[in-house]
Amino acid sequence: MARQKEFDPERALANAMNLFWRLGYENTSLEALMKEMGIARQSLYDTFGDKRALYLKAMAHYRDETNNQTQRMLSGIPSVKDGFAKLLYGMAAETREQHERGCLLLSANMQRGPKDAVVRDFLRDNQTRVEAIFVRALERAQKQGELLPKDDPAALARFFVATIQGMRAMARLKSDRKALEQVARVALAVFHSFAATKSE
């Protein structure tokens, strides 16, 4: 009979994710991971694979948590514009430490080697997922009259993805809440303040 694991794999993975997030892939040692996760080397290898495999699992964990949270927030607020406002202004209101830490996946994109196809494809897939979440929300905004029928939800979704990535990079370089709020206000101006008419 196989021995049961003496640790919580989900919690260990979350701890690994936070360590990679703080230090980056190259600066995170196996010893630091074992200490942060509270597991021995063999348990790490048996459950998660080597350091790179663990890194990819940690990125997937971050992706799923972040995307699920974003989707719940946008679908849980009646006004789609208010949902995007909460998302953008929430980023602006983060602490200096949060701004400096930035986004794990955006950091992975900056740190990956040009020939690292696995990470590249992972990040491209995530961008597609985020755009799909935004498209669904923006299509709902059209139905509710917050956007005009002629507006392109896919193009607007890509715009908001680029805006968020830019705000993350901007905040990491300099934590300036007022400047970030200005970007948020301009981005939210794409929502029309009038209802779409039936003739349109």
Backbone as a printed PyTorch tensor [residue, N CA C, xyz], in Angstrom:
tensor([[[  0.8520,  -1.1950,   0.0000],
         [  0.0000,   0.0000,   0.0000],
         [  0.8890,   1.2470,   0.0000]],

        [[  0.6130,   2.1680,  -0.9420],
         [  1.4360,   3.3700,  -1.0590],
         [  1.2190,   4.2910,   0.1350]],

        [[  2.3120,   4.9090,   0.5510],
         [  2.2200,   5.8680,   1.6590],
         [  1.4960,   7.1170,   1.2050]],

        [[  0.6570,   7.6500,   2.0690],
         [ -0.0130,   8.9030,   1.7560],
         [  0.9760,  10.0540,   1.8980]],

        [[  0.7950,  11.0700,   1.0550],
         [  1.6520,  12.2490,   1.1400],
         [  1.4450,  12.9330,   2.4850]],

        [[  2.5450,  13.3840,   3.0630],
         [  2.4800,  14.0290,   4.3660],
         [  2.3850,  15.5460,   4.2460]],

        [[  1.9680,  16.0170,   3.0710],
         [  1.8190,  17.4530,   2.8700],
         [  0.6450,  17.6770,   1.9290]],

        [[  0.1870,  18.9190,   1.8770],
         [ -0.9220,  19.2950,   1.0080],
         [ -0.3380,  19.7770,  -0.3170]],

        [[ -0.4650,  19.0070,  -1.3990],
         [  0.1370,  19.4080,  -2.6810],
         [ -0.3610,  20.7550,  -3.1830]],

        [[ -1.6480,  21.0540,  -2.9500],
         [ -2.1990,  22.3340,  -3.4190],
         [ -1.5560,  23.5020,  -2.6850]],

        [[ -1.4060,  23.3610,  -1.3900],
         [ -0.7750,  24.4320,  -0.6080],
         [  0.7000,  24.5500,  -0.9520]],

        [[  1.3710,  23.4140,  -1.1460],
         [  2.7900,  23.4390,  -1.5160],
         [  2.9810,  24.1350,  -2.8500]],

        [[  2.0770,  23.8690,  -3.8000],
         [  2.1730,  24.5070,  -5.1140],
         [  1.9360,  26.0100,  -5.0050]],

        [[  0.9740,  26.4100,  -4.1850],
         [  0.7110,  27.8380,  -3.9860],
         [  1.9320,  28.5260,  -3.3760]],

        [[  2.6100,  27.8510,  -2.4400],
         [  3.8140,  28.4280,  -1.8380],
         [  4.9340,  28.5570,  -2.8640]],

        [[  5.0590,  27.5470,  -3.7280],
         [  6.0620,  27.6120,  -4.7890],
         [  5.7550,  28.7550,  -5.7470]],

        [[  4.4910,  28.8980,  -6.0870],
         [  4.0750,  29.9880,  -6.9690],
         [  4.4740,  31.3420,  -6.3930]],

        [[  4.2130,  31.5440,  -5.1080],
         [  4.5420,  32.8220,  -4.4790],
         [  6.0390,  33.0730,  -4.4500]],

        [[  6.8300,  32.0060,  -4.2880],
         [  8.2770,  32.1780,  -4.2790],
         [  8.7870,  32.5360,  -5.6660]],

        [[  8.3230,  31.8250,  -6.6900],
         [  8.6940,  32.1790,  -8.0690],
         [  8.2650,  33.6060,  -8.3900]],

        [[  7.1170,  33.9920,  -7.8900],
         [  6.5660,  35.3240,  -8.1340],
         [  7.4700,  36.3940,  -7.5150]],

        [[  7.9620,  36.1190,  -6.3260],
         [  8.8140,  37.1030,  -5.6430],
         [ 10.2190,  37.1740,  -6.2390]],

        [[ 10.7850,  36.0140,  -6.5440],
         [ 12.2050,  35.9610,  -6.8960],
         [ 12.4840,  35.7640,  -8.3830]],

        [[ 11.5260,  35.2580,  -9.1270],
         [ 11.7690,  34.9080, -10.5150],
         [ 12.3390,  33.5010, -10.6170]],

        [[ 12.2890,  32.9380, -11.8060],
         [ 12.7120,  31.5410, -11.9910],
         [ 14.1900,  31.3510, -11.6990]],

        [[ 15.0340,  32.1740, -12.2830],
         [ 16.4800,  31.9860, -12.1650],
         [ 16.9670,  32.1600, -10.7310]],

        [[ 16.3580,  33.0540,  -9.9780],
         [ 16.8100,  33.3500,  -8.6170],
         [ 16.1950,  32.4450,  -7.5650]],

        [[ 15.3640,  31.5150,  -7.9890],
         [ 14.7230,  30.5970,  -7.0550],
         [ 15.4520,  29.2640,  -7.0660]],

        [[ 16.0660,  28.9110,  -5.9540],
         [ 16.8180,  27.6590,  -5.8610],
         [ 15.9210,  26.5210,  -5.3910]],

        [[ 16.3620,  25.2910,  -5.6400],
         [ 15.6220,  24.1320,  -5.1520],
         [ 15.5480,  24.1300,  -3.6310]],

        [[ 16.6420,  24.5530,  -2.9950],
         [ 16.6720,  24.5860,  -1.5360],
         [ 15.6180,  25.5600,  -0.9980]],

        [[ 15.5230,  26.7250,  -1.6420],
         [ 14.5230,  27.7060,  -1.2170],
         [ 13.1110,  27.1740,  -1.4450]],

        [[ 12.9160,  26.4740,  -2.5530],
         [ 11.6010,  25.9010,  -2.8470],
         [ 11.2140,  24.8550,  -1.8040]],

        [[ 12.1560,  23.9620,  -1.4710],
         [ 11.8610,  22.9240,  -0.4810],
         [ 11.4990,  23.5380,   0.8640]],

        [[ 12.2140,  24.5900,   1.2430],
         [ 11.9360,  25.2480,   2.5160],
         [ 10.5690,  25.9310,   2.4850]],

        [[ 10.2800,  26.6380,   1.3910],
         [  9.0190,  27.3640,   1.2800],
         [  7.8310,  26.4100,   1.2100]],

        [[  8.0250,  25.2790,   0.5290],
         [  6.9450,  24.3160,   0.3410],
         [  6.8130,  23.3450,   1.5070]],

        [[  7.8610,  23.2660,   2.3290],
         [  7.8310,  22.3680,   3.4790],
         [  7.9020,  20.9110,   3.0960]],

        [[  8.6600,  20.5930,   2.0300],
         [  8.7670,  19.2080,   1.5830],
         [ 10.2280,  18.8600,   1.2890]],

        [[ 10.5150,  17.5770,   1.2380],
         [ 11.8550,  17.0940,   0.9210],
         [ 12.0460,  17.0400,  -0.5930]],

        [[ 13.3100,  16.9350,  -0.9980],
         [ 13.6350,  16.9410,  -2.4170],
         [ 12.9100,  15.8240,  -3.1830]],

        [[ 12.9070,  14.6110,  -2.6080],
         [ 12.2940,  13.4880,  -3.3130],
         [ 10.7870,  13.6810,  -3.4620]],

        [[ 10.1610,  14.2380,  -2.4420],
         [  8.7300,  14.5080,  -2.5260],
         [  8.4290,  15.5500,  -3.5980]],

        [[  9.3100,  16.5320,  -3.7030],
         [  9.1430,  17.5530,  -4.7360],
         [  9.1960,  16.9180,  -6.1210]],

        [[ 10.2250,  16.0880,  -6.3430],
         [ 10.3790,  15.4480,  -7.6480],
         [  9.2340,  14.4830,  -7.9330]],

        [[  8.8360,  13.7030,  -6.9270],
         [  7.7880,  12.7120,  -7.1260],
         [  6.4440,  13.3580,  -7.4620]],

        [[  6.1690,  14.5130,  -6.8540],
         [  4.8560,  15.1410,  -7.0090],
         [  4.8040,  16.1480,  -8.1500]],

        [[  5.8770,  16.9320,  -8.3190],
         [  5.8350,  18.0400,  -9.2660],
         [  6.8320,  17.9200, -10.4180]],

        [[  7.7990,  17.0220, -10.3110],
         [  8.8430,  16.9500, -11.3220],
         [ 10.0130,  17.8330, -10.9560]],

        [[ 10.8170,  18.2060, -11.9430],
         [ 11.9820,  19.0430, -11.6650],
         [ 11.5610,  20.5070, -11.4940]],

        [[ 12.5430,  21.3780, -11.3380],
         [ 12.2620,  22.7880, -11.0700],
         [ 11.4540,  23.4310, -12.1990]],

        [[ 11.8010,  23.1330, -13.4360],
         [ 11.0800,  23.7270, -14.5670],
         [  9.6310,  23.2340, -14.6120]],

        [[  9.4350,  21.9510, -14.3920],
         [  8.0730,  21.4140, -14.3820],
         [  7.2490,  22.0580, -13.2690]],

        [[  7.8720,  22.2600, -12.1170],
         [  7.1950,  22.9210, -11.0060],
         [  6.8530,  24.3580, -11.3660]],

        [[  7.7530,  25.0370, -12.0520],
         [  7.5360,  26.4190, -12.4800],
         [  6.3200,  26.5030, -13.4170]],

        [[  6.2370,  25.5820, -14.3550],
         [  5.1100,  25.5790, -15.2860],
         [  3.8030,  25.2980, -14.5540]],

        [[  3.8440,  24.3850, -13.5770],
         [  2.6410,  24.1020, -12.7750],
         [  2.2620,  25.3240, -11.9380]],

        [[  3.2660,  26.0340, -11.4230],
         [  2.9920,  27.2330, -10.6280],
         [  2.3650,  28.3240, -11.4930]],

        [[  2.8470,  28.4740, -12.7210],
         [  2.2610,  29.4550, -13.6240],
         [  0.8170,  29.0940, -13.9710]],

        [[  0.5580,  27.8010, -14.1640],
         [ -0.8060,  27.3660, -14.4560],
         [ -1.7260,  27.6300, -13.2690]],

        [[ -1.2050,  27.4200, -12.0650],
         [ -1.9750,  27.6900, -10.8540],
         [ -2.3070,  29.1770, -10.7620]],

        [[ -1.3310,  30.0110, -11.0350],
         [ -1.5330,  31.4710, -11.0160],
         [ -2.5510,  31.8710, -12.0770]],

        [[ -2.3950,  31.3240, -13.2810],
         [ -3.3130,  31.6290, -14.3830],
         [ -4.7440,  31.2870, -14.0120]],

        [[ -4.9520,  30.0960, -13.4790],
         [ -6.3080,  29.6560, -13.1590],
         [ -6.9230,  30.5080, -12.0560]],

        [[ -6.1390,  30.8040, -11.0270],
         [ -6.6590,  31.6290,  -9.9290],
         [ -7.0210,  33.0260, -10.4150]],

        [[ -6.1150,  33.6280, -11.1720],
         [ -6.3170,  35.0010, -11.6370],
         [ -7.4830,  35.0930, -12.6170]],

        [[ -7.5390,  34.1850, -13.5800],
         [ -8.6010,  34.2340, -14.5770],
         [ -9.9650,  33.9330, -13.9700]],

        [[-10.0200,  32.9830, -13.0480],
         [-11.2890,  32.6770, -12.3900],
         [-11.7840,  33.8690, -11.5740]],

        [[-10.8630,  34.5160, -10.8990],
         [-11.2290,  35.6890, -10.1010],
         [-11.7450,  36.8150, -10.9990]],

        [[-11.0640,  37.0410, -12.1200],
         [-11.4870,  38.0880, -13.0500],
         [-12.8650,  37.7880, -13.6280]],

        [[-13.0790,  36.5330, -14.0190],
         [-14.3590,  36.1540, -14.6060],
         [-15.4900,  36.2940, -13.5940]],

        [[-15.2490,  35.8670, -12.3620],
         [-16.2850,  35.9950, -11.3280],
         [-16.6240,  37.4590, -11.0830]],

        [[-15.6160,  38.3080, -11.0620],
         [-15.8580,  39.7140, -10.7830],
         [-16.6590,  40.3650, -11.9050]],

        [[-16.2670,  40.1150, -13.1560],
         [-16.9560,  40.7440, -14.2800],
         [-18.3840,  40.2330, -14.4240]],

        [[-18.6110,  38.9530, -14.1520],
         [-19.9560,  38.3980, -14.2850],
         [-20.8280,  38.7150, -13.0780]],

        [[-20.2170,  39.0860, -11.9650],
         [-20.9720,  39.3330, -10.7460],
         [-21.4170,  40.7670, -10.5580]],

        [[-20.9900,  41.6610, -11.4550],
         [-21.3680,  43.0720, -11.3680],
         [-22.3130,  43.3910, -12.5270]],

        [[-23.5110,  43.9180, -12.2420],
         [-24.4930,  44.1550, -13.3150],
         [-23.9620,  45.0060, -14.4630]],

        [[-23.2700,  46.0930, -14.1540],
         [-22.7170,  46.9560, -15.1930],
         [-21.3250,  46.4690, -15.5880]],

        [[-21.1530,  46.1640, -16.8790],
         [-19.8470,  45.7010, -17.3540],
         [-18.8040,  46.8050, -17.2090]],

        [[-19.2090,  48.0390, -17.4670],
         [-18.2850,  49.1610, -17.3050],
         [-17.7990,  49.2530, -15.8610]],

        [[-18.7150,  49.0590, -14.9170],
         [-18.3260,  49.0880, -13.5050],
         [-17.3660,  47.9420, -13.1870]],

        [[-17.5650,  46.7970, -13.8370],
         [-16.6580,  45.6750, -13.6290],
         [-15.2500,  45.9840, -14.0890]],

        [[-15.1270,  46.5650, -15.2890],
         [-13.8060,  46.9450, -15.7790],
         [-13.2120,  48.0780, -14.9430]],

        [[-14.0580,  48.9770, -14.4650],
         [-13.5680,  50.0540, -13.5940],
         [-12.9910,  49.4790, -12.3100]],

        [[-13.6820,  48.5050, -11.7460],
         [-13.1780,  47.8670, -10.5220],
         [-11.8450,  47.1810, -10.7850]],

        [[-11.7280,  46.5420, -11.9490],
         [-10.4910,  45.8580, -12.2980],
         [ -9.3320,  46.8410, -12.4530]],

        [[ -9.5400,  47.9100, -13.2220],
         [ -8.4630,  48.8520, -13.5190],
         [ -8.1080,  49.7290, -12.3140]],

        [[ -9.1270,  50.2640, -11.6600],
         [ -8.8460,  51.1000, -10.4890],
         [ -8.3100,  50.2570,  -9.3290]],

        [[ -8.7050,  48.9990,  -9.2860],
         [ -8.1510,  48.1100,  -8.2710],
         [ -6.6570,  47.9260,  -8.4460]],

        [[ -6.2120,  47.8130,  -9.6940],
         [ -4.7800,  47.7240,  -9.9560],
         [ -4.0610,  48.9970,  -9.5240]],

        [[ -4.6540,  50.1270,  -9.8320],
         [ -4.0410,  51.4000,  -9.4640],
         [ -3.9240,  51.5470,  -7.9480]],

        [[ -4.8730,  50.9930,  -7.2140],
         [ -4.9270,  51.1630,  -5.7570],
         [ -4.0440,  50.1780,  -4.9980]],

        [[ -3.3880,  49.2660,  -5.6840],
         [ -2.5400,  48.3030,  -5.0000],
         [ -1.3740,  48.9920,  -4.2930]],

        [[ -0.7740,  48.3070,  -3.3550],
         [  0.3450,  48.8530,  -2.6080],
         [  1.5990,  48.9130,  -3.4740]],

        [[  2.5860,  49.6450,  -3.0110],
         [  3.8630,  49.7260,  -3.7180],
         [  4.4860,  48.3400,  -3.8720]],

        [[  4.3840,  47.5300,  -2.8130],
         [  4.9460,  46.1790,  -2.8660],
         [  4.2530,  45.3430,  -3.9370]],

        [[  2.9330,  45.4660,  -4.0340],
         [  2.1910,  44.7230,  -5.0620],
         [  2.5640,  45.1990,  -6.4560]],

        [[  2.7190,  46.5110,  -6.6220],
         [  3.1200,  47.0400,  -7.9170],
         [  4.5130,  46.5340,  -8.3110]],

        [[  5.4300,  46.5210,  -7.3570],
         [  6.7910,  46.0920,  -7.6580],
         [  6.8570,  44.5990,  -7.9820]],

        [[  5.9900,  43.8160,  -7.3560],
         [  5.9640,  42.3840,  -7.6380],
         [  5.3700,  42.1180,  -9.0120]],

        [[  4.3580,  42.8970,  -9.3820],
         [  3.7940,  42.8070, -10.7150],
         [  2.9950,  41.5340, -10.9460]],

        [[  2.9900,  41.0860, -12.1850],
         [  2.2420,  39.9020, -12.6110],
         [  3.2280,  38.7730, -12.8900]],

        [[  2.9800,  37.6110, -12.3340],
         [  3.8780,  36.4760, -12.5280],
         [  4.0370,  36.1370, -14.0000]],

        [[  2.9570,  36.1370, -14.7550],
         [  3.0200,  35.7350, -16.1570],
         [  3.6840,  36.8000, -17.0190]],

        [[  3.4530,  38.0640, -16.7050],
         [  4.1330,  39.1300, -17.4410],
         [  5.6340,  39.0720, -17.1710]],

        [[  6.0070,  38.7760, -15.9320],
         [  7.4260,  38.6270, -15.5920],
         [  8.0350,  37.4410, -16.3330]],

        [[  7.2750,  36.3520, -16.4210],
         [  7.7580,  35.1690, -17.1380],
         [  8.0120,  35.4910, -18.6030]],

        [[  7.1600,  36.3260, -19.1830],
         [  7.3360,  36.7090, -20.5760],
         [  8.6080,  37.5360, -20.7650]],

        [[  8.8930,  38.4090, -19.8220],
         [ 10.0930,  39.2520, -19.9100],
         [ 11.3660,  38.4510, -19.6640]],

        [[ 11.2720,  37.4110, -18.8410],
         [ 12.4580,  36.6620, -18.4350],
         [ 12.7720,  35.4710, -19.3370]],

        [[ 11.8080,  35.0030, -20.1090],
         [ 12.0170,  33.7850, -20.8910],
         [ 13.0190,  34.0280, -22.0130]],

        [[ 13.7270,  32.9830, -22.3820],
         [ 14.6380,  33.0620, -23.5090],
         [ 13.8680,  33.0700, -24.8160]],

        [[ 14.4390,  33.6290, -25.8680],
         [ 13.7210,  33.7290, -27.1480],
         [ 13.3810,  32.3810, -27.7550]],

        [[ 14.0910,  31.3220, -27.3500],
         [ 13.8380,  29.9940, -27.9100],
         [ 12.9790,  29.1170, -27.0010]],

        [[ 12.4650,  29.7000, -25.9200],
         [ 11.6530,  28.9250, -24.9810],
         [ 10.2190,  28.8540, -25.5000]],

        [[  9.9710,  27.8920, -26.3760],
         [  8.6630,  27.7790, -27.0250],
         [  7.5750,  27.3490, -26.0530]],

        [[  7.9400,  26.5620, -25.0410],
         [  6.9320,  26.0610, -24.0990],
         [  6.3060,  27.2180, -23.3150]],

        [[  7.1460,  28.0770, -22.7520],
         [  6.6350,  29.2280, -21.9990],
         [  5.9160,  30.1900, -22.9390]],

        [[  6.4770,  30.4010, -24.1230],
         [  5.8320,  31.2940, -25.1040],
         [  4.4240,  30.8260, -25.4270]],

        [[  4.2750,  29.5360, -25.7090],
         [  2.9540,  29.0080, -26.0680],
         [  1.9980,  29.0580, -24.8820]],

        [[  2.5170,  28.8180, -23.6820],
         [  1.6920,  28.9250, -22.4740],
         [  1.1480,  30.3400, -22.3340]],

        [[  2.0020,  31.3360, -22.5260],
         [  1.5920,  32.7250, -22.3550],
         [  0.6390,  33.1650, -23.4620]],

        [[  0.8620,  32.6750, -24.6730],
         [ -0.0680,  32.9880, -25.7630],
         [ -1.4440,  32.4010, -25.4820]],

        [[ -1.4620,  31.1730, -24.9790],
         [ -2.7300,  30.5370, -24.6380],
         [ -3.4390,  31.3160, -23.5420]],

        [[ -2.6830,  31.7890, -22.5460],
         [ -3.3070,  32.5510, -21.4730],
         [ -3.8880,  33.8560, -22.0040]],

        [[ -3.1700,  34.5180, -22.9030],
         [ -3.7030,  35.7570, -23.4630],
         [ -5.0110,  35.5030, -24.1970]],

        [[ -5.0800,  34.3830, -24.9180],
         [ -6.3130,  34.0150, -25.6000],
         [ -7.4450,  33.7930, -24.5980]],

        [[ -7.1310,  33.1540, -23.4760],
         [ -8.1420,  32.9100, -22.4420],
         [ -8.6590,  34.2120, -21.8420]],

        [[ -7.7410,  35.1280, -21.5450],
         [ -8.1460,  36.4040, -20.9520],
         [ -8.9920,  37.2020, -21.9410]],

        [[ -8.5780,  37.2230, -23.2040],
         [ -9.3560,  37.9220, -24.2140],
         [-10.7640,  37.3400, -24.3120]],

        [[-10.8910,  36.0160, -24.2070],
         [-12.2050,  35.3770, -24.2790],
         [-13.0890,  35.7940, -23.1070]],

        [[-12.5050,  35.9100, -21.9140],
         [-13.2610,  36.3840, -20.7470],
         [-13.7830,  37.7960, -20.9910]],

        [[-12.9110,  38.6490, -21.5290],
         [-13.2970,  40.0370, -21.7930],
         [-14.3310,  40.1220, -22.9120]],

        [[-14.1820,  39.3020, -23.9530],
         [-15.1380,  39.3170, -25.0590],
         [-16.5390,  38.9960, -24.5470]],

        [[-16.6540,  37.9680, -23.7060],
         [-17.9700,  37.6040, -23.1760],
         [-18.5820,  38.7560, -22.3880]],

        [[-17.7590,  39.4280, -21.5940],
         [-18.2610,  40.5600, -20.8120],
         [-18.6740,  41.7140, -21.7270]],

        [[-17.8990,  41.9840, -22.7560],
         [-18.1870,  43.1050, -23.6520],
         [-19.3950,  42.8160, -24.5410]],

        [[-19.6020,  41.5670, -24.8890],
         [-20.8190,  41.2080, -25.6160],
         [-22.0490,  41.4440, -24.7420]],

        [[-21.9100,  41.1580, -23.4700],
         [-23.0070,  41.4530, -22.5340],
         [-23.2360,  42.9580, -22.4370]],

        [[-22.1430,  43.7320, -22.4820],
         [-22.2630,  45.1930, -22.4460],
         [-23.0440,  45.7010, -23.6540]],

        [[-22.8610,  45.0910, -24.8110],
         [-23.6310,  45.4760, -25.9880],
         [-25.1160,  45.1830, -25.7930]],

        [[-25.4150,  44.0180, -25.2680],
         [-26.8150,  43.6390, -25.0530],
         [-27.4970,  44.5700, -24.0570]],

        [[-26.7010,  45.0860, -23.1070],
         [-27.2600,  45.9570, -22.0630],
         [-27.2610,  47.4250, -22.4730]],

        [[-26.7270,  47.7310, -23.6740],
         [-26.7190,  49.1040, -24.1390],
         [-25.5470,  49.9280, -23.6440]],

        [[-24.5500,  49.2970, -23.0320],
         [-23.3690,  50.0420, -22.5750],
         [-22.3730,  50.2800, -23.7060]],

        [[-22.4740,  49.5010, -24.7670],
         [-21.6630,  49.6680, -25.9670],
         [-22.5790,  49.6580, -27.1730]],

        [[-22.1420,  50.2660, -28.2490],
         [-22.9270,  50.2830, -29.4690],
         [-22.7910,  48.9670, -30.2230]],

        [[-23.7830,  48.5960, -31.0060],
         [-23.7010,  47.3670, -31.7980],
         [-22.5190,  47.3600, -32.7560]],

        [[-22.1050,  48.5320, -33.2210],
         [-20.9930,  48.5970, -34.1710],
         [-19.6310,  48.3740, -33.5090]],

        [[-19.5670,  48.4470, -32.1900],
         [-18.2940,  48.2290, -31.4980],
         [-17.8650,  46.7710, -31.6150]],

        [[-16.5840,  46.5540, -31.7010],
         [-16.0160,  45.2110, -31.8940],
         [-15.5340,  44.6570, -30.5510]],

        [[-16.2580,  43.7130, -29.9480],
         [-15.8520,  43.1700, -28.6410],
         [-14.4550,  42.5610, -28.6470]],

        [[-14.0710,  41.8790, -29.7350],
         [-12.7530,  41.2530, -29.7900],
         [-11.6480,  42.3010, -29.7800]],

        [[-11.8320,  43.3720, -30.5500],
         [-10.8230,  44.4390, -30.5840],
         [-10.7410,  45.1410, -29.2340]],

        [[-11.9020,  45.3850, -28.6110],
         [-11.9110,  46.0260, -27.2990],
         [-11.2790,  45.1280, -26.2450]],

        [[-11.5010,  43.8160, -26.3600],
         [-10.8890,  42.8800, -25.4120],
         [ -9.3700,  42.9450, -25.5110]],

        [[ -8.8520,  42.9550, -26.7400],
         [ -7.3940,  43.0590, -26.9160],
         [ -6.8750,  44.3890, -26.3740]],

        [[ -7.6600,  45.4420, -26.5520],
         [ -7.2760,  46.7480, -26.0240],
         [ -7.1530,  46.7180, -24.5040]],

        [[ -8.1250,  46.0950, -23.8380],
         [ -8.0720,  46.0370, -22.3780],
         [ -6.9360,  45.1280, -21.8990]],

        [[ -6.6570,  44.0440, -22.6120],
         [ -5.5120,  43.2020, -22.2530],
         [ -4.2230,  44.0130, -22.3430]],

        [[ -4.0600,  44.7530, -23.4530],
         [ -2.8510,  45.5690, -23.6260],
         [ -2.7670,  46.6660, -22.5670]],

        [[ -3.9180,  47.2430, -22.2160],
         [ -3.9460,  48.2820, -21.1840],
         [ -3.4970,  47.7260, -19.8400]],

        [[ -4.0170,  46.5710, -19.4750],
         [ -3.6590,  45.9610, -18.1980],
         [ -2.1850,  45.5880, -18.1620]],

        [[ -1.6810,  45.0100, -19.2490],
         [ -0.2630,  44.6650, -19.2990],
         [  0.6030,  45.9190, -19.1900]],

        [[  0.1760,  46.9890, -19.8710],
         [  0.9250,  48.2460, -19.7930],
         [  0.8970,  48.8500, -18.4050]],

        [[ -0.2640,  48.7960, -17.7530],
         [ -0.3680,  49.3230, -16.3940],
         [  0.5050,  48.5270, -15.4390]],

        [[  0.5530,  47.1980, -15.6210],
         [  1.3960,  46.3580, -14.7700],
         [  2.8740,  46.7320, -14.9340]],

        [[  3.2990,  46.8940, -16.1780],
         [  4.7020,  47.2520, -16.4320],
         [  5.0080,  48.6470, -15.8980]],

        [[  4.0890,  49.5600, -16.0940],
         [  4.2440,  50.9370, -15.6160],
         [  4.3330,  50.9840, -14.0990]],

        [[  3.4560,  50.2320, -13.4280],
         [  3.4290,  50.2330, -11.9630],
         [  4.6740,  49.5940, -11.3790]],

        [[  5.2130,  48.5930, -12.0670],
         [  6.4130,  47.9310, -11.5600],
         [  7.6170,  48.8670, -11.6320]],

        [[  7.6460,  49.6920, -12.6660],
         [  8.7450,  50.6440, -12.8140],
         [  8.6270,  51.7900, -11.8080]],

        [[  7.3890,  52.2800, -11.6200],
         [  7.1500,  53.3770, -10.6760],
         [  5.7280,  53.2810, -10.1590]],

        [[  5.5840,  53.1060,  -8.8690],
         [  4.2690,  52.9820,  -8.2530],
         [  3.6470,  54.3660,  -8.0880]],

        [[  2.9200,  54.8090,  -9.1220],
         [  2.3090,  56.1410,  -9.1390],
         [  0.8020,  55.9750,  -9.3120]],

        [[  0.0800,  56.0060,  -8.2130],
         [ -1.3570,  55.7300,  -8.2490],
         [ -2.0980,  56.7220,  -9.1310]],

        [[ -1.7540,  58.0020,  -9.0390],
         [ -2.4700,  59.0100,  -9.8160],
         [ -2.2840,  58.7730, -11.3140]],

        [[ -1.0690,  58.4550, -11.7280],
         [ -0.8160,  58.1990, -13.1450],
         [ -1.5730,  56.9640, -13.6220]],

        [[ -1.6130,  55.9270, -12.7980],
         [ -2.3320,  54.7090, -13.1630],
         [ -3.8330,  54.9620, -13.2500]],

        [[ -4.3530,  55.8100, -12.3610],
         [ -5.7770,  56.1430, -12.4140],
         [ -6.1060,  56.9200, -13.6820]],

        [[ -5.1630,  57.7580, -14.1480],
         [ -5.3680,  58.4860, -15.4000],
         [ -5.4940,  57.5210, -16.5740]],

        [[ -4.6240,  56.5060, -16.5910],
         [ -4.6980,  55.4970, -17.6490],
         [ -6.0390,  54.7680, -17.5870]],

        [[ -6.4740,  54.4320, -16.3820],
         [ -7.7480,  53.7340, -16.2110],
         [ -8.9040,  54.5770, -16.7360]],

        [[ -8.8950,  55.8790, -16.4350],
         [ -9.9770,  56.7540, -16.8960],
         [-10.0350,  56.8090, -18.4130]],

        [[ -8.8860,  56.9210, -19.0480],
         [ -8.8490,  56.9710, -20.5160],
         [ -9.3460,  55.6530, -21.1020]],

        [[ -8.9200,  54.5390, -20.5170],
         [ -9.3450,  53.2280, -21.0150],
         [-10.8530,  53.0520, -20.9010]],

        [[-11.4170,  53.5180, -19.8090],
         [-12.8590,  53.3480, -19.5860],
         [-13.6970,  54.2730, -20.4600]],

        [[-13.0500,  55.2510, -21.1040],
         [-13.7850,  56.1590, -21.9850],
         [-14.3080,  55.4520, -23.2330]],

        [[-13.8510,  54.2040, -23.4890],
         [-14.3620,  53.4720, -24.6510],
         [-15.8190,  53.0880, -24.4510]],

        [[-16.2720,  53.0580, -23.2090],
         [-17.6780,  52.7710, -22.9480],
         [-18.5060,  54.0330, -23.2030]],

        [[-19.4900,  53.9140, -24.0460],
         [-20.3290,  55.0650, -24.3570],
         [-21.2490,  55.3780, -23.1730]],

        [[-21.4890,  56.6420, -22.9740],
         [-22.3440,  57.0570, -21.8590],
         [-23.8180,  57.0860, -22.2490]],

        [[-24.0990,  56.6490, -23.4740],
         [-25.4830,  56.6260, -23.9170],
         [-25.8570,  55.2400, -24.4120]],

        [[-27.0930,  54.9140, -24.3510],
         [-27.5680,  53.5970, -24.7730],
         [-27.6040,  53.5110, -26.2840]],

        [[-27.3520,  52.3400, -26.8020],
         [-27.4380,  52.1100, -28.2320],
         [-28.9040,  52.1160, -28.6410]],

        [[-29.2070,  52.7930, -29.7580],
         [-30.5710,  52.8470, -30.2310],
         [-30.8740,  51.6420, -31.1200]],

        [[-32.1430,  51.3320, -31.2540],
         [-32.5290,  50.1860, -32.0550],
         [-32.1590,  50.3830, -33.5300]],

        [[-32.1640,  51.6420, -33.9780],
         [-31.8510,  51.8990, -35.3790],
         [-30.4130,  51.6020, -35.7080]],

        [[-29.5310,  51.5910, -34.6750],
         [-28.1330,  51.2800, -34.8980],
         [-27.9200,  49.7690, -34.8640]]])
